[in-house]
Amino acid sequence: MPRSSGSRNSGRTLLIELERERSRIARELHAGAGQPLAGMKLNLEMLDDCAAVLPQAGREALARLQTLAEQALEQVRAVSHNLHPPDWQGLTTGDALRNLVQSSGLMGRLEVELDIRPLPAEPSHTVKIALYRCAQECISNVARHSGATRFSLCLMANGPTVELRLEDNGRGFPLEPSSSVNSSSGIGILAIREHTSALGGVCDISSAGSGVRIRVQLPLAGE
């Protein structure tokens, strides 16, 4: 049954609020954890100048602290960037998706195919956010869980809709015995479905143990 106009408007409002919350958390991570960690790393580097007077155990402990501070700072920066990558919303949808894939590190680890075709019009802001977040969730799953050697992303217009297709040749989803082929579990997959549903779109997700195929269709024209 088609979603009502009121439901779609509510979904758009929710997506906008979610993006605002992502941005707020990213800023707080940067200021609340990133800056103190950067200061800690700097002070540890200053202590390193005095390391010669420390016993061997003290020098080793200092080196471990420097490594841990660097790792923690990198993690905070990575989480903050994933929550709200700088400037992507100022790009076209195609360029935003292209940059997302290029910055993901997938290209150095597996075979990646991009098929990003020109759209007759730029999608509305909320549709663009939904497409980006869907691609982001899929790329994250491919990088962390799939064991894939190939990944493809296709963006194209399909009549009055914009269609995003994502596919990999990994191990697929562990399906429950009673589940249909289009059923899947996991927060990332749930997020893709919710982003699509919120805008009255269509989301098909399939996995048969030989990869995952995701197709998202959303209205092209802004409302």
GROMACS elastic network, one bead per residue, 0.5 to 0.9 nm:
[ bonds ]
;  ai    aj funct       b0    kb
    2   200     6  0.73208   500
    3     6     6  0.81597   500
    3     7     6  0.61510   500
    3     8     6  0.66243   500
    3   197     6  0.84676   500
    3   198     6  0.89178   500
    3   199     6  0.86812   500
    3   200     6  0.58834   500
    4     7     6  0.51853   500
    4     8     6  0.63654   500
    4     9     6  0.86735   500
    4   200     6  0.83964   500
    5     8     6  0.51298   500
    5     9     6  0.61223   500
    5    10     6  0.85215   500
    5   200     6  0.88565   500
    6     9     6  0.51409   500
    6    10     6  0.61271   500
    6    11     6  0.85639   500
    7    10     6  0.50217   500
    7    11     6  0.61108   500
    7    12     6  0.86947   500
    7   198     6  0.74629   500
    7   199     6  0.83921   500
    7   200     6  0.82881   500
    8    12     6  0.62109   500
    8    13     6  0.86050   500
    8   197     6  0.82493   500
    8   198     6  0.58297   500
    8   199     6  0.52309   500
    8   200     6  0.59641   500
    9    12     6  0.50987   500
    9    13     6  0.62135   500
    9    14     6  0.86114   500
    9   198     6  0.82254   500
    9   199     6  0.77770   500
   10    13     6  0.51095   500
   10    14     6  0.62108   500
   10    15     6  0.87546   500
   10   198     6  0.75415   500
   10   199     6  0.88517   500
   11    14     6  0.50515   500
   11    15     6  0.62867   500
   11    16     6  0.87248   500
   11   194     6  0.89071   500
   11   195     6  0.81597   500
   11   197     6  0.77884   500
   11   199     6  0.59317   500
   11   200     6  0.84135   500
   12    15     6  0.51201   500
   12    16     6  0.62613   500
   12    17     6  0.86381   500
   12   126     6  0.63200   500
   12   127     6  0.86373   500
   12   198     6  0.64132   500
   12   199     6  0.63094   500
   13    16     6  0.51959   500
   13    17     6  0.62314   500
   13    18     6  0.86131   500
   13   126     6  0.88383   500
   14    17     6  0.50984   500
   14    18     6  0.60843   500
   14    19     6  0.86790   500
   14   198     6  0.79794   500
   15    19     6  0.62528   500
   15    20     6  0.86740   500
   15   126     6  0.68722   500
   15   129     6  0.79641   500
   15   130     6  0.78401   500
   15   195     6  0.74318   500
   15   198     6  0.77486   500
   16    19     6  0.51923   500
   16    20     6  0.63327   500
   16    21     6  0.87060   500
   16   126     6  0.70093   500
   16   129     6  0.86686   500
   17    20     6  0.50436   500
   17    21     6  0.61849   500
   17    22     6  0.86145   500
   18    21     6  0.50270   500
   18    22     6  0.61340   500
   18    23     6  0.85945   500
   19    23     6  0.61669   500
   19    24     6  0.85851   500
   19    83     6  0.86521   500
   19    84     6  0.80503   500
   19   129     6  0.82513   500
   20    23     6  0.50939   500
   20    24     6  0.61757   500
   20    25     6  0.86899   500
   21    25     6  0.61252   500
   21    26     6  0.84634   500
   22    25     6  0.52297   500
   22    26     6  0.60855   500
   22    27     6  0.86466   500
   22    80     6  0.87495   500
   22    83     6  0.54834   500
   22    84     6  0.62295   500
   23    26     6  0.50846   500
   23    27     6  0.62339   500
   23    28     6  0.86506   500
   23    80     6  0.85767   500
   23    83     6  0.68478   500
   23    84     6  0.55465   500
   24    27     6  0.52049   500
   24    28     6  0.62066   500
   24    29     6  0.86028   500
   24    84     6  0.89474   500
   25    28     6  0.50451   500
   25    29     6  0.60162   500
   25    30     6  0.85262   500
   25    80     6  0.76281   500
   25    83     6  0.77170   500
   25    84     6  0.87609   500
   26    29     6  0.51406   500
   26    30     6  0.62137   500
   26    31     6  0.87209   500
   26    77     6  0.88852   500
   26    79     6  0.76286   500
   26    81     6  0.72463   500
   26    82     6  0.85230   500
   26    83     6  0.60019   500
   26    84     6  0.62481   500
   27    30     6  0.51063   500
   27    31     6  0.61803   500
   27    32     6  0.81041   500
   27    80     6  0.74156   500
   27    84     6  0.88035   500
   28    31     6  0.51588   500
   28    32     6  0.52168   500
   28    33     6  0.75173   500
   28    34     6  0.87139   500
   28    80     6  0.87900   500
   29    32     6  0.51895   500
   29    33     6  0.52337   500
   29    34     6  0.61147   500
   29    35     6  0.86904   500
   29    76     6  0.67090   500
   29    77     6  0.80933   500
   29    79     6  0.83103   500
   29    80     6  0.63592   500
   30    33     6  0.58785   500
   30    35     6  0.63227   500
   30    76     6  0.72542   500
   30    77     6  0.70637   500
   30    80     6  0.67415   500
   31    34     6  0.57198   500
   31    35     6  0.53697   500
   31    36     6  0.77470   500
   32    35     6  0.65834   500
   32    36     6  0.70114   500
   33    36     6  0.55581   500
   33    37     6  0.61114   500
   33    38     6  0.85888   500
   33    73     6  0.81135   500
   33    76     6  0.71893   500
   34    37     6  0.52239   500
   34    38     6  0.61146   500
   34    39     6  0.86695   500
   34    72     6  0.86104   500
   34    73     6  0.60150   500
   34    74     6  0.87523   500
   34    76     6  0.61242   500
   34    77     6  0.69143   500
   35    38     6  0.50202   500
   35    39     6  0.62158   500
   35    40     6  0.86220   500
   35    73     6  0.86608   500
   36    40     6  0.61189   500
   36    41     6  0.86036   500
   37    41     6  0.61137   500
   37    42     6  0.85728   500
   37    69     6  0.64532   500
   37    70     6  0.80834   500
   37    72     6  0.74114   500
   37    73     6  0.58626   500
   38    41     6  0.50902   500
   38    42     6  0.62488   500
   38    43     6  0.87381   500
   38    69     6  0.79612   500
   38    70     6  0.81990   500
   38    73     6  0.67278   500
   39    42     6  0.50866   500
   39    43     6  0.62576   500
   39    44     6  0.86191   500
   40    43     6  0.51881   500
   40    44     6  0.61586   500
   40    45     6  0.86268   500
   40    66     6  0.87025   500
   40    69     6  0.70703   500
   41    44     6  0.51218   500
   41    45     6  0.62481   500
   41    46     6  0.87444   500
   41    65     6  0.85885   500
   41    66     6  0.63437   500
   41    67     6  0.89471   500
   41    69     6  0.57779   500
   41    70     6  0.67184   500
   41    73     6  0.85301   500
   42    45     6  0.51003   500
   42    46     6  0.63766   500
   42    47     6  0.88012   500
   43    47     6  0.62672   500
   43    48     6  0.86102   500
   44    48     6  0.62227   500
   44    62     6  0.73887   500
   44    63     6  0.87742   500
   44    65     6  0.76333   500
   44    66     6  0.62029   500
   44    69     6  0.87155   500
   45    49     6  0.71379   500
   45    66     6  0.74130   500
   46    49     6  0.56447   500
   46    50     6  0.76017   500
   47    50     6  0.53224   500
   47    51     6  0.65054   500
   47    62     6  0.81650   500
   48    52     6  0.80976   500
   48    59     6  0.82474   500
   48    62     6  0.74204   500
   48    63     6  0.82492   500
   49    52     6  0.73882   500
   50    53     6  0.60896   500
   50    54     6  0.74452   500
   51    54     6  0.52438   500
   51    55     6  0.82792   500
   51    58     6  0.78413   500
   51    59     6  0.58423   500
   51    62     6  0.79647   500
   52    55     6  0.79070   500
   52    56     6  0.89658   500
   52    59     6  0.77669   500
   53    59     6  0.88617   500
   54    57     6  0.78442   500
   54    58     6  0.55194   500
   54    59     6  0.59900   500
   55    58     6  0.52246   500
   55    59     6  0.63650   500
   55    60     6  0.87531   500
   56    59     6  0.51630   500
   56    60     6  0.62346   500
   56    61     6  0.86382   500
   57    60     6  0.51387   500
   57    61     6  0.61597   500
   57    62     6  0.86370   500
   58    61     6  0.50487   500
   58    62     6  0.61331   500
   58    63     6  0.86108   500
   59    62     6  0.50891   500
   59    63     6  0.62159   500
   59    64     6  0.86837   500
   60    63     6  0.50961   500
   60    64     6  0.62629   500
   60    65     6  0.87003   500
   61    64     6  0.50860   500
   61    65     6  0.62317   500
   61    66     6  0.86957   500
   62    65     6  0.50760   500
   62    66     6  0.62415   500
   62    67     6  0.86910   500
   63    66     6  0.51240   500
   63    67     6  0.62946   500
   63    68     6  0.87000   500
   64    67     6  0.50951   500
   64    68     6  0.61391   500
   64    69     6  0.85649   500
   65    68     6  0.50790   500
   65    69     6  0.60215   500
   65    70     6  0.85087   500
   66    69     6  0.51956   500
   66    70     6  0.61797   500
   66    71     6  0.86350   500
   67    70     6  0.51872   500
   67    71     6  0.61749   500
   67    72     6  0.86279   500
   68    71     6  0.50821   500
   68    72     6  0.60682   500
   68    73     6  0.85169   500
   69    72     6  0.51657   500
   69    73     6  0.60997   500
   69    74     6  0.85965   500
   70    73     6  0.51525   500
   70    74     6  0.61740   500
   70    75     6  0.86495   500
   71    74     6  0.51416   500
   71    75     6  0.62060   500
   71    76     6  0.87259   500
   72    75     6  0.51020   500
   72    76     6  0.62526   500
   72    77     6  0.86348   500
   73    76     6  0.52023   500
   73    77     6  0.61876   500
   73    78     6  0.85614   500
   74    77     6  0.51249   500
   74    78     6  0.60468   500
   74    79     6  0.86341   500
   75    78     6  0.50386   500
   75    79     6  0.61444   500
   75    80     6  0.84894   500
   76    79     6  0.52350   500
   76    80     6  0.60518   500
   76    81     6  0.84912   500
   77    80     6  0.51078   500
   77    81     6  0.60186   500
   77    82     6  0.85570   500
   78    81     6  0.51287   500
   78    82     6  0.61385   500
   78    83     6  0.85947   500
   79    82     6  0.51339   500
   79    83     6  0.61290   500
   79    84     6  0.86711   500
   80    83     6  0.51956   500
   80    84     6  0.63006   500
   80    85     6  0.75838   500
   81    84     6  0.52902   500
   81    86     6  0.71612   500
   82    85     6  0.57136   500
   82   136     6  0.85110   500
   84    87     6  0.87532   500
   84    88     6  0.85180   500
   85    88     6  0.62147   500
   85    89     6  0.85934   500
   86    89     6  0.79805   500
   87    90     6  0.54122   500
   87    91     6  0.71422   500
   88    91     6  0.53948   500
   88    92     6  0.82822   500
   88    93     6  0.86918   500
   88    95     6  0.83655   500
   88    96     6  0.54955   500
   88    97     6  0.87724   500
   88    99     6  0.81835   500
   88   100     6  0.85813   500
   89    92     6  0.76591   500
   89    93     6  0.81606   500
   89    96     6  0.73151   500
   89   125     6  0.82653   500
   89   128     6  0.81717   500
   89   129     6  0.77947   500
   90    96     6  0.83759   500
   91    94     6  0.79754   500
   91    95     6  0.59587   500
   91    96     6  0.55996   500
   92    95     6  0.52483   500
   92    96     6  0.60269   500
   92    97     6  0.86219   500
   92   122     6  0.70026   500
   92   123     6  0.89178   500
   92   128     6  0.85738   500
   93    96     6  0.50960   500
   93    97     6  0.62231   500
   93    98     6  0.85548   500
   93   122     6  0.70886   500
   93   123     6  0.75655   500
   93   128     6  0.60197   500
   93   129     6  0.86973   500
   93   131     6  0.80428   500
   93   132     6  0.76671   500
   94    97     6  0.53035   500
   94    98     6  0.61312   500
   94    99     6  0.86460   500
   94   116     6  0.60791   500
   94   117     6  0.76167   500
   94   118     6  0.76433   500
   94   119     6  0.84375   500
   94   155     6  0.72962   500
   95    99     6  0.60302   500
   95   100     6  0.84182   500
   95   116     6  0.86435   500
   96    99     6  0.52093   500
   96   100     6  0.61039   500
   96   101     6  0.87958   500
   96   132     6  0.73888   500
   97   101     6  0.63217   500
   97   102     6  0.86082   500
   97   116     6  0.84535   500
   97   131     6  0.84288   500
   97   132     6  0.63918   500
   97   135     6  0.74085   500
   97   136     6  0.86073   500
   97   153     6  0.88582   500
   97   155     6  0.87926   500
   98   101     6  0.53756   500
   98   102     6  0.62173   500
   98   103     6  0.86559   500
   98   114     6  0.77129   500
   98   116     6  0.78615   500
   99   102     6  0.50040   500
   99   103     6  0.59646   500
   99   104     6  0.84039   500
  100   103     6  0.53355   500
  100   104     6  0.60995   500
  100   132     6  0.82518   500
  100   135     6  0.82939   500
  100   136     6  0.73455   500
  100   139     6  0.88353   500
  101   104     6  0.51381   500
  101   105     6  0.73858   500
  101   106     6  0.69361   500
  101   107     6  0.76692   500
  101   112     6  0.87740   500
  101   114     6  0.87055   500
  101   135     6  0.86901   500
  101   136     6  0.84750   500
  101   139     6  0.76127   500
  101   153     6  0.88461   500
  102   105     6  0.64851   500
  102   106     6  0.73398   500
  102   107     6  0.67306   500
  103   106     6  0.80481   500
  103   107     6  0.87532   500
  104   107     6  0.77575   500
  104   136     6  0.89763   500
  104   139     6  0.75496   500
  104   140     6  0.82842   500
  104   143     6  0.83522   500
  105   108     6  0.57670   500
  105   109     6  0.69443   500
  105   143     6  0.84390   500
  106   109     6  0.51634   500
  106   110     6  0.59765   500
  106   111     6  0.79553   500
  106   112     6  0.72150   500
  106   139     6  0.81481   500
  106   142     6  0.85935   500
  106   143     6  0.68866   500
  106   151     6  0.84098   500
  107   110     6  0.57594   500
  107   111     6  0.64539   500
  107   112     6  0.58353   500
  108   111     6  0.81181   500
  108   112     6  0.89855   500
  109   112     6  0.89252   500
  109   143     6  0.89157   500
  109   149     6  0.77692   500
  110   148     6  0.73865   500
  110   150     6  0.56272   500
  110   151     6  0.73329   500
  111   149     6  0.60702   500
  111   151     6  0.62918   500
  111   152     6  0.83575   500
  112   149     6  0.85821   500
  112   150     6  0.58800   500
  112   152     6  0.56453   500
  112   153     6  0.81057   500
  113   150     6  0.79477   500
  113   151     6  0.63577   500
  113   153     6  0.64063   500
  113   154     6  0.83075   500
  114   151     6  0.86932   500
  114   152     6  0.58582   500
  114   153     6  0.51191   500
  114   154     6  0.60635   500
  114   155     6  0.85176   500
  115   152     6  0.77941   500
  115   153     6  0.61843   500
  115   155     6  0.64027   500
  115   156     6  0.82313   500
  116   119     6  0.89672   500
  116   153     6  0.76103   500
  116   154     6  0.54756   500
  116   156     6  0.65418   500
  117   154     6  0.77436   500
  117   155     6  0.59923   500
  117   156     6  0.52482   500
  117   157     6  0.78467   500
  118   121     6  0.85202   500
  118   155     6  0.84260   500
  118   156     6  0.69693   500
  118   157     6  0.79479   500
  119   122     6  0.65610   500
  119   123     6  0.85027   500
  119   155     6  0.85544   500
  119   156     6  0.64120   500
  119   157     6  0.57362   500
  119   162     6  0.78939   500
  119   220     6  0.88349   500
  120   157     6  0.73444   500
  120   220     6  0.88890   500
  121   220     6  0.74051   500
  121   221     6  0.74938   500
  122   125     6  0.86805   500
  122   128     6  0.82762   500
  122   220     6  0.74545   500
  122   221     6  0.78984   500
  122   222     6  0.85952   500
  123   126     6  0.80573   500
  123   127     6  0.59142   500
  123   128     6  0.58519   500
  123   162     6  0.77156   500
  123   218     6  0.89541   500
  123   219     6  0.77206   500
  123   220     6  0.50252   500
  123   221     6  0.58982   500
  123   222     6  0.61033   500
  124   127     6  0.52656   500
  124   128     6  0.61428   500
  124   129     6  0.86807   500
  124   219     6  0.85878   500
  124   220     6  0.71462   500
  124   221     6  0.64685   500
  124   223     6  0.73396   500
  125   128     6  0.50965   500
  125   129     6  0.62391   500
  125   130     6  0.87014   500
  125   222     6  0.77067   500
  126   129     6  0.50490   500
  126   130     6  0.61987   500
  126   131     6  0.86842   500
  126   199     6  0.80913   500
  126   222     6  0.84334   500
  127   130     6  0.50328   500
  127   131     6  0.61752   500
  127   132     6  0.85726   500
  127   162     6  0.89496   500
  127   195     6  0.89156   500
  127   196     6  0.86503   500
  127   199     6  0.73145   500
  127   218     6  0.67797   500
  127   219     6  0.74050   500
  127   220     6  0.76233   500
  127   222     6  0.79088   500
  128   131     6  0.51934   500
  128   132     6  0.61674   500
  128   133     6  0.85983   500
  129   132     6  0.51574   500
  129   133     6  0.60749   500
  129   134     6  0.84982   500
  129   195     6  0.88249   500
  130   133     6  0.51934   500
  130   134     6  0.60282   500
  130   135     6  0.85732   500
  130   192     6  0.80560   500
  130   195     6  0.55231   500
  130   196     6  0.67809   500
  130   199     6  0.83931   500
  130   218     6  0.87394   500
  131   134     6  0.51818   500
  131   135     6  0.62203   500
  131   136     6  0.85319   500
  131   163     6  0.88153   500
  131   164     6  0.71176   500
  131   192     6  0.88697   500
  131   195     6  0.82925   500
  131   196     6  0.83372   500
  131   216     6  0.78971   500
  131   218     6  0.83239   500
  132   135     6  0.52035   500
  132   136     6  0.60355   500
  132   137     6  0.86688   500
  133   137     6  0.61011   500
  133   138     6  0.85331   500
  133   191     6  0.84018   500
  133   192     6  0.74382   500
  133   195     6  0.78907   500
  134   137     6  0.52790   500
  134   138     6  0.62689   500
  134   139     6  0.86614   500
  134   164     6  0.87830   500
  134   188     6  0.84062   500
  134   189     6  0.85273   500
  134   191     6  0.75003   500
  134   192     6  0.50197   500
  134   193     6  0.84695   500
  134   195     6  0.73409   500
  134   196     6  0.83205   500
  134   216     6  0.82524   500
  135   138     6  0.51157   500
  135   139     6  0.60551   500
  135   140     6  0.85015   500
  135   153     6  0.82878   500
  135   164     6  0.81738   500
  135   165     6  0.88861   500
  135   166     6  0.75011   500
  135   192     6  0.84599   500
  136   139     6  0.51973   500
  136   140     6  0.61237   500
  136   141     6  0.86700   500
  137   140     6  0.51335   500
  137   141     6  0.62961   500
  137   142     6  0.87284   500
  137   188     6  0.53923   500
  137   189     6  0.74034   500
  137   191     6  0.77073   500
  137   192     6  0.71515   500
  138   141     6  0.51415   500
  138   142     6  0.62182   500
  138   143     6  0.86417   500
  138   166     6  0.74527   500
  138   167     6  0.88622   500
  138   188     6  0.72392   500
  138   189     6  0.77540   500
  138   192     6  0.82684   500
  138   214     6  0.84398   500
  139   142     6  0.50363   500
  139   143     6  0.60868   500
  139   144     6  0.85789   500
  139   151     6  0.87478   500
  139   166     6  0.87887   500
  140   143     6  0.51706   500
  140   144     6  0.61202   500
  140   145     6  0.82063   500
  140   188     6  0.83340   500
  141   144     6  0.52842   500
  141   145     6  0.54499   500
  141   146     6  0.64855   500
  141   188     6  0.73608   500
  141   189     6  0.88879   500
  142   145     6  0.57569   500
  142   147     6  0.71588   500
  142   148     6  0.67376   500
  142   151     6  0.79478   500
  142   168     6  0.73391   500
  142   170     6  0.76812   500
  143   146     6  0.67427   500
  143   147     6  0.76877   500
  143   148     6  0.81784   500
  144   147     6  0.77859   500
  145   148     6  0.84891   500
  145   170     6  0.84578   500
  145   171     6  0.83883   500
  145   172     6  0.88714   500
  146   149     6  0.89029   500
  146   168     6  0.79938   500
  146   169     6  0.80324   500
  146   171     6  0.55249   500
  146   172     6  0.64529   500
  146   173     6  0.83214   500
  146   211     6  0.78322   500
  146   212     6  0.87215   500
  147   169     6  0.81987   500
  147   170     6  0.50682   500
  147   171     6  0.63266   500
  147   172     6  0.89091   500
  148   151     6  0.72298   500
  148   168     6  0.61290   500
  148   169     6  0.51807   500
  148   171     6  0.70033   500
  148   172     6  0.89798   500
  148   211     6  0.75995   500
  149   168     6  0.76557   500
  149   169     6  0.65386   500
  149   170     6  0.69234   500
  150   167     6  0.82181   500
  150   168     6  0.55459   500
  150   169     6  0.57770   500
  150   170     6  0.77830   500
  151   166     6  0.74601   500
  151   167     6  0.56938   500
  151   169     6  0.69848   500
  151   170     6  0.88122   500
  152   165     6  0.78813   500
  152   166     6  0.56971   500
  152   167     6  0.52708   500
  152   168     6  0.64785   500
  153   164     6  0.72950   500
  153   165     6  0.56754   500
  153   167     6  0.67087   500
  154   163     6  0.79122   500
  154   164     6  0.57219   500
  154   165     6  0.50003   500
  154   166     6  0.65337   500
  154   167     6  0.89511   500
  155   162     6  0.73231   500
  155   163     6  0.57615   500
  155   165     6  0.65223   500
  155   166     6  0.89570   500
  156   161     6  0.87527   500
  156   162     6  0.58753   500
  156   163     6  0.54045   500
  156   164     6  0.67672   500
  156   165     6  0.87291   500
  157   160     6  0.74106   500
  157   161     6  0.59570   500
  157   163     6  0.59397   500
  157   164     6  0.88678   500
  157   220     6  0.76442   500
  158   161     6  0.51652   500
  158   162     6  0.57023   500
  158   163     6  0.62870   500
  158   217     6  0.83263   500
  158   220     6  0.87445   500
  159   162     6  0.77783   500
  159   220     6  0.85560   500
  160   218     6  0.86455   500
  160   219     6  0.62205   500
  160   220     6  0.57241   500
  160   221     6  0.70994   500
  161   201     6  0.87634   500
  161   217     6  0.61390   500
  161   218     6  0.53252   500
  161   221     6  0.75714   500
  162   216     6  0.82132   500
  162   217     6  0.57079   500
  162   218     6  0.54711   500
  162   219     6  0.61917   500
  162   220     6  0.51119   500
  162   221     6  0.88783   500
  163   215     6  0.69936   500
  163   216     6  0.56405   500
  163   218     6  0.66012   500
  163   219     6  0.88858   500
  163   220     6  0.87824   500
  164   214     6  0.79665   500
  164   215     6  0.57445   500
  164   216     6  0.51151   500
  164   217     6  0.64954   500
  164   218     6  0.86248   500
  165   213     6  0.73815   500
  165   214     6  0.56566   500
  165   216     6  0.64738   500
  165   217     6  0.88017   500
  166   212     6  0.79527   500
  166   213     6  0.58830   500
  166   214     6  0.51201   500
  166   215     6  0.65551   500
  166   216     6  0.87092   500
  167   211     6  0.71377   500
  167   212     6  0.55447   500
  167   214     6  0.63133   500
  167   215     6  0.87361   500
  168   171     6  0.89064   500
  168   172     6  0.84428   500
  168   210     6  0.84822   500
  168   211     6  0.51624   500
  168   212     6  0.54800   500
  168   213     6  0.68156   500
  169   172     6  0.76973   500
  169   209     6  0.89582   500
  169   210     6  0.58102   500
  169   212     6  0.67181   500
  169   213     6  0.88862   500
  170   209     6  0.77768   500
  170   210     6  0.60159   500
  170   212     6  0.70731   500
  171   174     6  0.85165   500
  171   207     6  0.87025   500
  171   208     6  0.86169   500
  171   209     6  0.53186   500
  171   210     6  0.54700   500
  171   211     6  0.55165   500
  171   212     6  0.80718   500
  172   175     6  0.87276   500
  172   206     6  0.86937   500
  172   207     6  0.53717   500
  172   208     6  0.64645   500
  172   210     6  0.56730   500
  172   212     6  0.53910   500
  173   184     6  0.64020   500
  173   185     6  0.74964   500
  173   206     6  0.87382   500
  173   207     6  0.60338   500
  173   208     6  0.75747   500
  173   209     6  0.65218   500
  173   210     6  0.89756   500
  173   211     6  0.79977   500
  173   212     6  0.74639   500
  174   184     6  0.75646   500
  174   185     6  0.79509   500
  174   207     6  0.86412   500
  174   208     6  0.88863   500
  174   209     6  0.75485   500
  175   178     6  0.81345   500
  175   179     6  0.61723   500
  175   180     6  0.80071   500
  175   181     6  0.77506   500
  175   183     6  0.72321   500
  175   184     6  0.63067   500
  175   185     6  0.77455   500
  175   207     6  0.82730   500
  175   208     6  0.83347   500
  175   209     6  0.85749   500
  176   179     6  0.51121   500
  176   180     6  0.83784   500
  176   183     6  0.85992   500
  176   184     6  0.83859   500
  177   180     6  0.83904   500
  179   182     6  0.79107   500
  179   183     6  0.58730   500
  179   184     6  0.79747   500
  180   183     6  0.53773   500
  180   184     6  0.85698   500
  180   206     6  0.89103   500
  181   184     6  0.79695   500
  181   205     6  0.81976   500
  181   206     6  0.55906   500
  181   207     6  0.60481   500
  181   208     6  0.64353   500
  182   204     6  0.68965   500
  182   205     6  0.52684   500
  182   207     6  0.68610   500
  182   208     6  0.89572   500
  183   205     6  0.72358   500
  183   206     6  0.71150   500
  183   207     6  0.82109   500
  184   189     6  0.70393   500
  184   190     6  0.83472   500
  184   205     6  0.77297   500
  184   206     6  0.79053   500
  184   207     6  0.79439   500
  185   188     6  0.83438   500
  185   189     6  0.65440   500
  185   190     6  0.71719   500
  186   189     6  0.55135   500
  186   190     6  0.62772   500
  186   191     6  0.86744   500
  187   190     6  0.50329   500
  187   191     6  0.60751   500
  187   192     6  0.87320   500
  188   191     6  0.50683   500
  188   192     6  0.64067   500
  188   193     6  0.88371   500
  189   192     6  0.51055   500
  189   193     6  0.63693   500
  189   194     6  0.86574   500
  189   205     6  0.83952   500
  190   193     6  0.51670   500
  190   194     6  0.61345   500
  190   195     6  0.86174   500
  191   194     6  0.50517   500
  191   195     6  0.60425   500
  191   196     6  0.85456   500
  192   195     6  0.52609   500
  192   196     6  0.62785   500
  192   197     6  0.85745   500
  192   203     6  0.78863   500
  192   216     6  0.85263   500
  193   196     6  0.52478   500
  193   197     6  0.59891   500
  193   198     6  0.84820   500
  193   202     6  0.84441   500
  193   203     6  0.62105   500
  193   204     6  0.86103   500
  193   205     6  0.88585   500
  193   216     6  0.87468   500
  194   197     6  0.50263   500
  194   198     6  0.58993   500
  194   199     6  0.87675   500
  195   198     6  0.53432   500
  195   199     6  0.69314   500
  195   201     6  0.86421   500
  196   199     6  0.56073   500
  196   200     6  0.65265   500
  196   201     6  0.50469   500
  196   202     6  0.63268   500
  196   203     6  0.63241   500
  196   216     6  0.69741   500
  196   217     6  0.76556   500
  196   218     6  0.69815   500
  197   200     6  0.50404   500
  197   201     6  0.55346   500
  197   202     6  0.69619   500
  197   203     6  0.77510   500
  198   201     6  0.75318   500
  199   218     6  0.70403   500
  199   219     6  0.78841   500
  200   218     6  0.71443   500
  200   219     6  0.78927   500
  201   216     6  0.72587   500
  201   217     6  0.54749   500
  201   219     6  0.68018   500
  202   215     6  0.79145   500
  202   216     6  0.57600   500
  202   217     6  0.50542   500
  202   218     6  0.66774   500
  203   214     6  0.72810   500
  203   215     6  0.57233   500
  203   217     6  0.64638   500
  203   218     6  0.88044   500
  204   213     6  0.79354   500
  204   214     6  0.57179   500
  204   215     6  0.51245   500
  204   216     6  0.65557   500
  204   217     6  0.88350   500
  205   212     6  0.72826   500
  205   213     6  0.57868   500
  205   215     6  0.65312   500
  205   216     6  0.86277   500
  206   211     6  0.84636   500
  206   212     6  0.58424   500
  206   213     6  0.53292   500
  206   214     6  0.65951   500
  207   210     6  0.67994   500
  207   211     6  0.58706   500
  207   213     6  0.65086   500
  207   214     6  0.89258   500
  208   211     6  0.68136   500
  208   212     6  0.75400   500
  209   212     6  0.79364   500
  217   220     6  0.88337   500
  219   222     6  0.73859   500
